[in-house]
Amino acid sequence: MHLSVIGIGIYQLLRKLTGSYTIGGIGGIFFFFLYVLMIGVTVSVIRAGIMYLFRVGAEIAGRHYDSVTALSVAAAVVLIWRPLSIYDGAFWLSFFAVFAVVVIMPAGQMEKAKTRTEIDIQKKRENKAWIIQIKSMIISNIEMQLFLLPIVLYFFYEFPLYATFLNLLVIPLMTILLSLGITGSFICMLCSGMFKIPGKCMLGICGFILTIYERCCEFFLELPGARVVIGRIKIWQILFYYGCVVVICVIYYYEKKRTQKKEYAKGQEHKEAQECEKQRKQRKRGNTLTGMLCALGLFVLLHRFDSLSQMQVTVLDVGQGDGIFLKSPGGMTCMIDGGSSDVKNVGQYRIEPYLLSKGVGTLDYVFISHGDSDHTNGIEEMISRQKIGVKIKTLVFPKESVWDESLKKLAIYAIENGVQVAVMEQGQEIEKQGMKILCLCPGSDYSGGTGNGASMVLSVSYREFDFLFTGDVEGIGEEKLCESIEKYCSEKAFEVLKAAHHGSRNSSSEIFLQKVRPKYTIISAGIENSYGHPHRETIERLEKTGSRILATANCGGIEITVEFGGKIQYTLKEGSETTAYEESE
């Protein structure tokens, strides 16, 4: 829009001043390129630029401007220039928004035959044109939001419910903002002393408008349902939805072609009213059909087709650290730790995007094994971002006697930000929707210090499948864990073990592994990390037990699902490649 206002505005101004299309076009293109140099070359800029050149070129050459052709050429140029743009949300949002304006929205602007009475009513309504204009803006915004909804959900996993109302404020003020900003900037650059005051006043108004934008966003974020988290939708859902859109457009285009706009004079009302009534009934049937198609498309798009008979465990690739996501068959969501020592902003850029892609807007429980930053800094970051990220209901710590200073600070910080803090001691458990989480360590007889040895160890069970999450437990903590397993889990065979301390040589002793005998062992560690994790000695001990080793440094994120039918499926994500394996028990 900025490029259109600047380019077309300068072009029309110079054309009127000089009376020459050529001079106006050259001047508009010159200022257009200056603006592009200032803001940078992006996908949306290239799209707008090519469409602008088509429009100006058509007027200079005396040809008809075809927006669909210009948009198609722009898309081809962008994909030749940057082929990977096809995976970028900005590409799809930019081109689909313009496509909606030039192709989709005109389909709904139907012309219809009018009786003399209807013409009189329309003349009265013209006296309230501003009401009609506002209504038209609201409808256009809703249509645009609905058309872009699949793109927004696929790339951002959620949609802002009140965006339509915000756009009614943002879009009209944007032209004022841009005009005052450009004018004020030129005045401040070209003038000095007292003559700069008008320019500064204009820029002050711009700042005020931007402040209004920010305050409005903050206000709407506080309203219920401001962010509706759906998760990443499937490609087939997108295709089905746009298939419904195509059918709706065909119906409207057919109605528009069949119905011609007429004005019936007095004396012809009876005959023509019958024809209008016939057309009105046909339109009603068409509207009913399009409404049903729209509802069906939205249902398929917004519904998550996840299996309710699955338990899901995902060891996220957070680099050198831990971050494990759990989801019960009934939908209870948990995290065990969340942090990294080599990935910056791991909460915002690794953990939150994954959770949102799974449709998780709120975590029921977050278990903190101990206070090391590579287990907690991502969670602390998420607590600070709850309004725009993922909310946390309850933060669960080990018994208070093993808290170090970092855990104490995290507990205080969580309470200050409205997160409940709970303590889970040895033998206590949480059981919901078929999934049981049992605390094994540290126990009341633990006499070691704070830190790795005092890590909270959790046994997670679903039917006959058992997972063991060990934090960074080692030394005396691992010895006490063996005793706890004998006491609480003597009859269990752990199918999956999350190796303690990222595969350190000081953990996963032979005695411990002989007691657990995991079928799979997952090691969460960064690629070529400075600690040398996982250590060769640990790998050899695991191999002796016959455990299959999966490491995030090699596989990326590791996703494990367990179904009622006794099947284990684990998914390895290496870059953009995903490989699924399934085994029957």
C-alpha positions in Angstrom: 0.0 0.0 0.0 2.9 2.4 0.8 4.4 1.7 -2.7 1.0 2.3 -4.3 0.4 5.6 -2.5 3.9 6.9 -3.3 4.3 5.6 -6.8 0.8 6.3 -8.1 0.6 9.6 -6.1 3.8 11.0 -7.6 2.9 9.7 -11.1 -0.5 11.3 -11.1 0.9 14.6 -9.6 3.6 14.9 -12.3 1.2 13.8 -15.0 -1.2 16.7 -14.1 1.6 19.2 -13.8 3.3 18.3 -17.1 0.4 16.9 -19.0 2.7 14.0 -20.1 2.1 10.4 -19.2 5.7 9.6 -20.0 7.2 12.2 -17.7 4.7 11.3 -14.9 5.6 7.6 -15.3 9.4 8.2 -15.2 9.1 10.5 -12.2 6.8 8.0 -10.4 9.2 5.1 -11.1 12.2 7.2 -9.9 10.6 7.9 -6.5 9.3 4.4 -6.4 12.9 3.0 -6.6 14.2 5.5 -4.0 11.6 4.2 -1.6 12.6 0.6 -2.4 16.2 1.4 -1.7 15.2 2.8 1.7 13.0 -0.1 2.9 14.8 -3.0 1.2 14.0 -5.6 -1.4 11.5 -8.1 -0.1 8.9 -10.4 -1.7 6.0 -8.0 -1.1 8.0 -5.1 -2.4 8.9 -7.0 -5.6 5.2 -8.0 -6.1 4.0 -4.4 -5.6 6.8 -3.0 -7.8 6.1 -5.2 -10.7 2.3 -4.6 -10.5 3.0 -0.8 -10.3 5.3 -1.0 -13.4 2.5 -2.8 -15.3 -0.1 -0.2 -14.4 2.1 2.8 -15.2 3.4 1.1 -18.4 -0.1 0.4 -19.6 -1.2 4.0 -19.2 1.9 5.3 -20.9 1.4 2.8 -23.8 -2.4 3.4 -24.0 -3.1 -0.2 -23.2 -5.5 -1.9 -20.8 -4.1 -2.8 -17.3 -4.9 -6.4 -16.4 -4.2 -6.9 -12.7 -4.4 -10.7 -12.9 -1.7 -10.8 -15.6 0.5 -8.4 -13.6 0.1 -10.5 -10.4 1.0 -13.7 -12.3 4.1 -12.2 -13.8 5.1 -10.8 -10.4 4.7 -14.3 -8.9 6.8 -15.8 -11.7 9.6 -13.2 -11.2 9.7 -13.7 -7.4 10.0 -17.5 -7.8 12.7 -17.2 -10.4 14.5 -14.7 -8.2 14.1 -16.6 -4.9 12.7 -20.1 -5.5 12.6 -20.9 -1.8 10.1 -18.1 -1.3 7.4 -20.7 -2.0 8.1 -21.9 1.6 7.7 -18.4 3.0 4.5 -17.2 4.6 5.1 -13.7 3.4 5.0 -14.8 -0.2 1.6 -16.5 0.1 0.1 -13.7 2.2 1.2 -11.0 -0.2 0.0 -12.7 -3.4 -3.2 -14.3 -1.9 -4.3 -10.9 -0.4 -4.0 -9.2 -3.8 -5.6 -12.2 -5.5 -8.5 -11.9 -3.2 -8.9 -8.2 -3.9 -8.8 -8.5 -7.7 -10.6 -11.9 -8.2 -12.4 -13.3 -5.2 -14.1 -10.2 -3.7 -15.6 -8.9 -7.0 -17.4 -12.3 -7.2 -19.6 -11.3 -4.3 -20.5 -7.9 -5.6 -23.7 -9.0 -7.4 -25.9 -6.7 -9.5 -29.6 -7.4 -9.4 -32.8 -6.3 -11.0 -34.6 -3.6 -9.1 -38.2 -2.6 -9.0 -39.3 1.1 -8.8 -39.9 0.7 -5.1 -36.4 -0.7 -4.5 -34.9 2.3 -6.5 -36.7 4.7 -4.2 -35.4 2.9 -1.2 -31.9 3.0 -2.6 -32.1 6.8 -3.1 -33.0 7.2 0.6 -30.1 5.0 1.6 -27.7 7.1 -0.4 -28.3 9.8 2.2 -26.6 7.5 4.7 -23.7 6.6 2.5 -21.2 6.5 5.4 -23.2 3.6 7.0 -23.1 1.6 3.8 -19.4 2.3 3.4 -18.7 1.1 6.9 -20.8 -2.0 6.3 -18.9 -2.6 3.0 -15.6 -2.3 4.8 -16.6 -4.8 7.5 -17.8 -7.3 4.9 -14.6 -6.8 2.8 -12.4 -7.4 5.9 -14.3 -10.5 6.9 -14.0 -11.9 3.3 -10.2 -11.1 3.3 -9.7 -12.8 6.7 -11.6 -15.9 5.6 -9.7 -16.2 2.4 -6.3 -15.8 4.1 -7.2 -18.0 7.0 -5.6 -21.2 5.7 -2.3 -19.4 5.0 -2.3 -17.8 8.5 -3.0 -21.2 10.2 -0.4 -23.1 8.1 2.4 -20.7 8.9 1.4 -19.2 12.3 -0.8 -21.9 13.7 -3.3 -19.4 15.2 -5.5 -16.5 14.1 -6.5 -13.3 15.8 -10.2 -13.2 16.4 -10.6 -9.4 16.5 -8.3 -8.6 13.5 -11.3 -7.5 11.4 -12.1 -4.7 13.9 -8.5 -3.7 14.2 -8.2 -3.4 10.4 -11.1 -0.9 10.4 -8.9 1.4 12.5 -5.5 0.6 11.0 -6.2 0.7 7.3 -7.9 4.2 7.1 -5.3 5.7 9.4 -2.4 4.2 7.4 -2.8 6.6 4.5 -2.8 9.5 6.9 0.2 8.1 8.7 2.2 7.6 5.4 1.3 11.1 4.0 2.2 13.0 7.2 5.3 10.9 7.6 6.6 11.7 4.1 5.6 15.4 4.2 7.0 15.9 7.7 10.3 14.1 6.8 10.8 16.4 3.7 10.1 19.5 5.8 12.5 18.5 8.5 15.2 17.7 5.9 14.8 20.8 3.8 14.1 23.4 6.4 15.8 24.7 9.5 14.9 26.6 12.7 11.3 27.6 13.2 10.4 26.2 9.7 10.9 22.7 11.0 8.0 23.0 13.5 5.3 22.0 11.1 7.3 18.9 10.1 7.9 18.0 13.7 4.2 18.3 14.4 3.4 16.0 11.5 5.8 13.4 12.8 4.4 13.8 16.3 1.0 12.9 14.9 2.5 9.9 13.2 3.9 8.8 16.6 0.5 9.3 18.2 -1.1 7.1 15.5 1.5 4.4 16.1 0.8 4.6 19.8 -2.9 4.1 19.2 -2.1 1.0 17.1 0.0 -0.5 19.9 -2.6 0.3 22.7 -5.4 -1.1 20.6 -3.5 -4.4 20.1 -2.8 -4.6 23.8 -6.5 -4.0 24.6 -7.7 -6.6 22.2 -5.2 -9.1 23.5 -6.8 -8.8 26.9 -10.2 -9.8 25.5 -11.4 -13.5 25.8 -10.5 -15.5 22.7 -8.1 -12.9 21.3 -5.8 -15.7 20.0 -7.4 -18.9 18.7 -4.7 -21.6 18.5 -5.5 -24.3 16.0 -2.1 -25.7 15.1 -0.6 -26.4 11.7 -3.2 -27.7 9.4 -2.7 -30.3 6.7 -2.3 -29.6 3.0 -5.4 -31.6 2.2 -7.4 -29.4 4.5 -6.2 -26.3 2.7 -7.0 -27.8 -0.7 -10.5 -28.8 0.5 -11.2 -25.3 1.9 -10.1 -23.5 -1.3 -12.0 -26.0 -3.3 -15.1 -24.8 -1.5 -14.1 -21.2 -2.2 -13.8 -22.0 -5.9 -17.3 -23.5 -6.0 -18.7 -20.5 -4.1 -17.0 -18.1 -6.6 -18.4 -20.1 -9.6 -21.9 -19.9 -8.1 -21.6 -16.1 -7.6 -20.1 -15.5 -11.1 -22.9 -17.6 -12.6 -25.6 -15.6 -10.7 -23.9 -12.3 -11.7 -23.8 -13.3 -15.4 -27.4 -14.5 -15.4 -28.8 -11.4 -13.5 -28.7 -8.1 -15.3 -29.2 -4.8 -13.7 -32.4 -3.1 -14.8 -34.5 -0.2 -13.6 -38.3 -0.7 -14.0 -40.5 2.4 -14.6 -43.9 3.0 -13.1 -46.7 1.0 -14.7 -44.4 -2.1 -15.1 -44.2 -3.1 -11.5 -46.5 -6.1 -11.6 -44.8 -7.9 -14.5 -41.3 -7.0 -13.5 -41.9 -7.7 -9.8 -42.7 -11.3 -10.7 -39.4 -11.6 -12.5 -37.5 -10.0 -9.6 -39.2 -12.4 -7.1 -38.1 -15.3 -9.2 -34.5 -14.0 -9.3 -34.7 -13.3 -5.5 -35.6 -17.0 -4.8 -32.8 -18.2 -7.0 -30.4 -16.0 -5.2 -31.7 -17.3 -1.9 -31.1 -20.8 -2.9 -27.6 -19.8 -4.1 -26.9 -18.0 -0.8 -28.0 -21.1 1.2 -25.7 -23.3 -0.8 -22.7 -21.0 -0.5 -23.4 -20.7 3.3 -23.4 -24.5 3.6 -20.2 -24.7 1.6 -18.5 -22.0 3.7 -19.5 -23.8 7.0 -18.3 -27.1 5.7 -15.0 -25.6 4.6 -14.4 -23.9 7.9 -15.3 -27.1 9.8 -12.7 -29.2 7.9 -10.1 -26.4 8.1 -10.4 -25.8 11.9 -11.0 -29.3 13.1 -8.0 -31.2 14.3 -8.1 -34.8 13.0 -5.7 -36.1 15.7 -6.3 -39.5 17.1 -7.7 -39.4 20.6 -6.3 -42.9 21.3 -2.7 -41.8 21.2 -0.2 -40.7 23.7 2.5 -38.5 22.3 6.0 -37.8 23.6 8.3 -35.4 21.7 12.0 -34.8 22.6 12.5 -31.4 21.0 15.8 -30.4 19.3 16.8 -27.6 21.6 20.5 -27.9 21.1 22.5 -28.5 24.2 19.7 -28.8 26.7 16.4 -30.6 27.4 12.8 -30.0 26.3 10.3 -32.8 26.3 6.6 -32.4 25.4 3.9 -34.9 26.6 0.3 -35.2 25.5 -2.2 -37.6 26.9 -4.9 -39.3 24.8 -7.5 -37.0 26.3 -5.5 -33.8 25.6 -3.6 -33.1 28.8 -0.4 -31.3 27.9 2.9 -31.1 29.8 6.5 -30.1 29.3 9.5 -31.6 31.2 12.2 -29.0 31.3 12.8 -26.5 28.5 16.1 -24.8 28.0 19.4 -24.6 26.1 23.0 -23.4 26.6 23.7 -22.9 22.9 20.4 -21.8 21.2 19.4 -18.2 21.9 15.7 -17.5 22.7 15.0 -21.2 22.7 11.6 -20.6 24.3 10.4 -18.2 21.6 12.0 -19.8 18.5 12.1 -23.6 19.3 9.6 -24.5 22.0 6.7 -22.2 21.4 6.5 -22.7 17.6 6.4 -26.5 18.1 3.7 -26.2 20.7 1.6 -23.8 18.7 2.0 -26.1 15.6 0.4 -28.9 17.6 -2.5 -26.6 18.6 -1.2 -26.2 22.2 -2.0 -22.7 23.5 -1.9 -23.7 27.2 0.3 -26.1 29.0 -1.3 -27.9 32.0 1.9 -28.7 33.7 5.6 -27.9 33.3 8.0 -30.1 35.3 11.4 -28.6 36.2 13.9 -31.3 37.0 16.6 -29.0 38.5 17.8 -25.4 38.2 20.5 -25.6 35.5 19.8 -22.9 32.8 19.9 -25.5 29.9 16.7 -26.9 31.5 15.0 -23.7 32.6 15.9 -20.6 30.5 13.3 -21.5 27.8 10.6 -21.9 30.4 11.5 -18.6 32.0 11.3 -17.0 28.6 7.8 -18.5 28.0 6.5 -17.2 31.3 7.4 -13.7 30.2 5.7 -14.2 26.9 2.4 -15.7 28.0 0.2 -13.0 26.5 1.5 -13.6 23.0 3.0 -17.1 23.4 2.0 -20.2 25.3 0.3 -20.0 28.7 1.5 -22.1 31.6 -1.0 -23.2 34.3 1.2 -24.9 36.8 5.0 -25.1 37.3 6.1 -28.3 39.2 9.3 -28.4 41.1 11.1 -31.2 43.1 10.9 -31.1 46.9 11.9 -27.7 48.3 14.9 -28.9 50.3 16.9 -29.4 47.0 16.1 -26.0 45.5 19.1 -23.9 44.5 19.0 -20.1 44.0 18.0 -20.4 40.3 14.9 -22.5 41.2 14.0 -20.1 44.0 14.2 -17.2 41.6 12.2 -19.1 38.9 9.4 -19.9 41.5 9.1 -16.3 42.5 9.1 -15.1 38.9 6.4 -17.6 38.0 4.1 -16.5 40.9 4.6 -12.9 39.9 3.4 -13.7 36.4 0.3 -15.6 37.5 1.6 -19.1 37.2 0.8 -21.6 40.0 3.8 -23.3 41.6 3.6 -26.9 43.0 6.0 -29.3 44.6 6.1 -33.0 43.7 7.8 -35.4 46.1 8.8 -39.0 45.7 5.8 -41.4 45.4 3.4 -38.7 44.4 1.7 -39.0 41.0 -0.6 -37.2 38.6 -3.0 -39.5 36.7 -5.3 -38.1 34.0 -6.9 -39.5 30.9 -5.0 -42.7 30.9 -1.5 -41.2 31.5 0.2 -41.5 34.8 3.2 -39.3 35.9 5.0 -40.7 39.0 7.8 -38.9 40.8 10.7 -41.3 41.6 13.4 -38.9 42.9 14.6 -37.1 44.9 13.4 -38.9 48.0 13.3 -38.0 51.7 16.6 -40.0 52.2 18.5 -38.1 49.6 21.5 -36.5 51.4 23.4 -35.0 48.4 23.6 -31.4 47.5 21.5 -29.4 45.0 22.2 -29.6 41.3 22.4 -32.6 38.9 22.2 -35.4 41.6 19.0 -33.8 43.0 17.2 -33.9 39.6 13.5 -34.8 39.7 13.1 -38.1 37.9 9.7 -39.0 36.4 8.1 -42.2 35.3 5.4 -41.7 32.7 3.1 -44.6 31.9 0.4 -45.3 29.4 -1.2 -48.7 29.6 1.7 -51.2 29.3 4.2 -48.6 28.0 6.6 -46.8 30.3 8.9 -43.9 29.8 11.7 -42.7 32.2 12.8 -39.1 32.2 15.9 -38.6 34.3 16.9 -34.9 34.1 20.7 -34.7 34.8 20.7 -37.3 37.6 24.1 -38.9 38.4 26.3 -40.1 41.2 24.4 -40.6 44.5 21.2 -39.4 42.8 21.4 -42.3 40.4 22.1 -44.8 43.2 18.9 -43.6 45.0 17.0 -43.8 41.7 17.9 -47.5 41.4 16.4 -48.0 44.9 13.3 -46.0 43.9 12.8 -48.1 40.8 13.0 -51.2 42.8 10.4 -49.8 45.3 7.8 -48.2 42.9 8.5 -49.8 39.5 9.8 -53.3 40.1 7.4 -54.9 37.7 7.9 -52.3 34.9 10.0 -52.6 31.8 10.8 -49.1 30.5 10.4 -49.0 26.7 11.9 -45.5 26.4 14.7 -43.9 28.5 15.7 -40.2 28.2 19.4 -40.5 29.0 20.5 -38.4 32.0 22.8 -35.4 31.6 22.8 -35.5 27.8 24.7 -38.8 27.7 27.5 -37.8 30.2 30.0 -40.5 31.3 29.0 -39.8 34.9 25.4 -41.1 34.3 23.7 -44.2 33.0 25.9 -46.6 34.9 25.9 -50.3 34.1 24.0 -51.1 37.3 21.3 -48.5 36.4 21.0 -49.7 32.8 20.8 -53.4 33.8 17.8 -52.4 36.0 16.0 -50.3 33.4 17.0 -52.2 30.2 15.3 -49.6 27.8 14.3 -50.6 24.3 15.0 -47.1 23.1 17.3 -44.5 24.6 17.0 -40.8 23.6 19.9 -38.5 24.1 19.2 -34.7 23.9 22.4 -32.9 23.1 23.7 -30.2 20.7 25.6 -30.8 17.5 29.4 -30.8 18.2 28.7 -29.4 21.7 31.7 -28.2 23.8 31.0 -30.9 26.5 31.6 -33.8 24.1 28.1 -35.2 24.9 27.2 -38.0 24.5 30.4 -39.6 25.8 31.7 -42.7 24.1 31.7 -44.7 27.4 27.9 -44.1 27.8 27.2 -45.1 24.2 29.1 -48.4 24.7 27.2 -49.1 27.9 23.9 -48.5 26.2 24.9 -50.7 23.2 25.7 -53.5 25.6 22.1 -53.5 26.9 20.8 -53.8 23.3 19.0 -50.4 23.5 18.4 -48.5 20.3 20.0 -45.0 20.6 18.3 -42.0 19.1 20.1 -38.6 19.5 18.7 -35.2 18.7 22.1 -34.1 17.4 21.7 -36.7 14.6 17.9 -37.0 14.2 16.6 -33.6 15.1 13.3 -33.7 17.0 12.2 -37.2 18.0 8.4 -37.8 18.2 7.0 -40.9 19.7 3.4 -42.0 19.7 1.8 -44.9 21.4 -1.7 -46.2 20.4 -4.3 -48.4 22.0 -3.5 -51.2 19.6 0.0 -51.7 21.1 1.9 -49.9 18.5 5.0 -47.6 19.0 5.7 -45.1 16.3 8.7 -42.8 16.4 9.3 -40.0 13.9 12.8 -38.6 13.2 13.0 -35.1 11.8 16.2 -34.3 10.0 15.9 -30.8 8.5 12.9 -30.8 6.3 12.8 -34.6 6.0 10.6 -36.7 8.2 10.8 -40.4 8.6 8.3 -42.5 10.5 8.9 -46.0 12.0 6.2 -48.2 13.4 6.7 -51.3 15.5 4.1 -53.7 17.1 4.6 -55.0 20.6 
